[in-house]
Amino acid sequence: MSASFVPDDFVVPVELITPEFRLEPLGPQHNAEDLAAWTGSIEHIRATPGFLDRSWPPVAGMTSEENLRDLREHAEDFARRRGFTYTVIETASGEVIGCLYIYPPHVDESRADASGADDSQGGVSGAGGSEADASGDDGSDADTSRADGPNTSKADGFAADVRSWVRADRAALDAPLYAAVSAWLAAHWPFRRVTYAPR
């Protein structure tokens, strides 16, 4: 995976807080809640923009051990600045309700394939694995060019593929999550181009 996904001097945000939810880096500590969140919403996630016609989430689900492995891979990607996966936690309940993946273009972000971590698959996953086959666009992603914002020592060409999902029982938060993340990326991240399927 390219070392130039973000500039060396870029300070990666460790949280995003809104009245409805907050984001924090996904890690092994989220395993049980993450697994429950996505396995209980497989059909819903597969119908979410950005996940259409992708291999993740797997219909058959995953074991806790498999999910934990994926979470560890996501945490390692974050630590090495190869990709950034955040868990979405509902403010009112404190429950894990979704996931956000920020990875370089053309990286396989699908959990089902995350076990191969380098078929160039660092994963943007629901909770720990990668979650979308970046092998091609599904027709729903939109490229948006962004102007320079704060906290960005930008160089031309920084780009990201972004995907997010929420649990089926929190579907109403999908659009607010998309809006909040889009604004956050524009204001606080160094990307000139972001592919993130609109809601």
C-alpha positions in Angstrom: 0.0 0.0 0.0 1.3 3.4 -0.9 3.1 5.3 1.9 1.8 8.6 0.4 -1.9 8.0 1.3 -1.7 11.0 3.6 1.2 13.4 4.1 3.9 12.5 6.7 3.1 15.6 8.7 -0.7 15.2 8.6 -2.2 14.7 12.1 -4.9 12.0 11.7 -8.1 12.8 13.6 -8.9 10.4 16.4 -12.5 11.3 16.7 -15.5 13.0 15.3 -18.3 13.9 17.7 -21.9 14.9 16.7 -25.0 15.1 18.9 -26.2 11.7 17.5 -22.9 9.7 17.3 -19.2 9.7 17.6 -16.4 8.1 15.7 -13.3 6.5 17.3 -10.6 4.3 15.7 -11.8 0.7 15.4 -9.9 -1.9 17.3 -10.0 -5.3 19.0 -11.9 -3.9 21.9 -14.9 -3.4 19.7 -15.0 -7.1 18.5 -18.2 -8.3 20.1 -20.3 -5.2 19.4 -19.0 -4.8 15.9 -19.7 -8.4 15.0 -23.2 -8.2 16.4 -23.8 -4.9 14.6 -22.9 -6.1 11.1 -24.1 -9.7 11.3 -27.5 -8.5 12.4 -27.7 -6.1 9.4 -26.2 -8.0 6.5 -29.0 -7.5 4.0 -29.3 -3.8 5.0 -25.5 -3.2 4.6 -25.5 -5.0 1.2 -28.1 -2.6 0.0 -26.2 0.5 1.3 -24.6 2.7 -1.3 -21.0 1.8 -1.6 -21.6 -1.9 -0.7 -23.7 -2.9 -3.7 -22.4 -5.9 -5.5 -19.5 -6.3 -3.1 -18.4 -9.4 -1.3 -18.7 -7.9 2.2 -20.5 -8.5 4.3 -20.5 -12.3 3.8 -23.9 -13.8 3.8 -22.6 -16.7 6.0 -21.2 -14.3 8.6 -17.9 -14.7 10.4 -16.7 -16.3 13.6 -15.7 -14.0 16.5 -12.1 -15.1 15.8 -12.3 -14.1 12.2 -13.8 -10.8 13.0 -11.2 -10.1 15.6 -8.4 -10.8 13.1 -10.0 -8.2 10.8 -10.2 -5.7 13.6 -6.6 -6.2 14.3 -5.7 -5.6 10.7 -7.7 -2.4 10.6 -6.0 -1.2 13.8 -2.6 -2.0 12.2 -3.5 -0.1 9.1 -4.5 2.9 11.2 -1.2 2.7 13.2 0.8 2.5 10.0 -1.3 5.2 8.3 -2.2 2.8 5.5 -6.0 3.2 6.0 -8.3 4.5 8.7 -11.3 2.6 10.0 -13.6 4.1 12.6 -16.4 2.5 14.6 -19.6 4.5 14.9 -21.0 4.8 18.4 -24.4 6.1 19.2 -24.3 9.0 21.7 -27.5 8.2 23.5 -27.0 4.4 24.0 -23.2 4.1 23.7 -23.7 1.2 21.3 -21.7 0.4 18.2 -24.1 1.1 15.3 -21.8 1.2 12.2 -18.4 1.7 10.7 -16.5 4.1 8.5 -13.6 3.2 6.2 -11.1 5.6 4.7 -8.7 3.9 2.4 -6.6 4.7 -0.7 -8.3 4.2 -4.1 -8.1 0.6 -5.5 -7.7 -1.0 -2.1 -10.0 -4.0 -1.5 -12.1 -2.9 1.5 -14.2 -5.9 1.8 -14.2 -8.0 5.0 -14.5 -11.1 3.1 -11.2 -10.6 1.4 -9.4 -8.9 4.3 -7.8 -12.2 5.4 -5.4 -11.8 2.4 -4.2 -8.4 3.7 -2.0 -7.9 0.9 -3.7 -8.7 -2.2 -3.5 -5.1 -1.4 -6.4 -5.3 0.9 -6.0 -3.3 3.9 -9.7 -3.1 4.5 -12.4 -0.7 5.2 -14.4 -2.9 7.2 -17.5 -3.0 9.2 -15.6 -3.5 12.2 -12.4 -4.9 11.6 -12.2 -6.4 8.2 -12.2 -4.7 5.0 -15.5 -4.2 3.5 -15.8 -3.4 -0.1 -14.2 -4.9 -3.1 -12.4 -2.0 -4.6 -12.0 -3.9 -7.7 -14.3 -1.5 -9.5 -17.0 1.1 -9.0 -20.5 -0.1 -8.5 -22.0 2.9 -10.1 -23.1 4.6 -7.0 -19.8 6.3 -5.9 -19.4 9.9 -6.6 -16.0 11.7 -6.9 -15.9 15.0 -5.3 -13.0 17.4 -5.5 -12.2 19.3 -2.4 -10.5 22.6 -1.8 -7.7 22.9 0.7 -8.9 22.9 4.3 -7.2 23.3 7.7 -4.8 20.7 9.0 -3.7 19.8 5.5 -0.2 20.1 4.2 -1.6 18.9 0.9 0.1 17.8 -2.2 -1.6 17.2 -5.5 -3.1 13.8 -5.9 -4.1 12.7 -2.4 -7.3 10.7 -2.8 -9.5 8.4 -0.8 -12.2 5.8 -1.2 -14.7 6.1 1.7 -17.5 3.8 2.7 -19.8 3.7 5.7 -22.7 1.7 7.0 -25.1 1.7 10.0 -27.2 -1.0 11.5 -30.6 -1.7 10.0 -32.3 -0.5 13.2 -30.4 2.8 12.9 -31.0 3.3 9.1 -32.2 6.8 9.7 -28.7 7.8 10.8 -27.1 6.8 7.4 -27.7 10.1 5.8 -26.6 12.2 8.8 -23.4 10.1 9.0 -22.7 10.7 5.4 -23.2 14.4 5.8 -21.1 14.7 8.9 -18.3 12.6 7.5 -18.3 14.5 4.2 -18.0 17.8 6.0 -15.3 16.4 8.3 -13.3 15.1 5.3 -13.5 18.4 3.5 -12.4 20.5 6.5 -9.9 18.3 8.3 -8.4 15.8 5.9 -5.8 16.3 3.1 -7.7 14.7 0.2 -8.3 16.5 -3.0 -10.5 13.8 -4.3 -12.9 11.6 -2.3 -15.1 8.8 -3.6 -18.0 8.3 -1.2 -21.4 7.0 -2.5 -24.0 9.7 -1.8 -27.1 9.2 0.3 
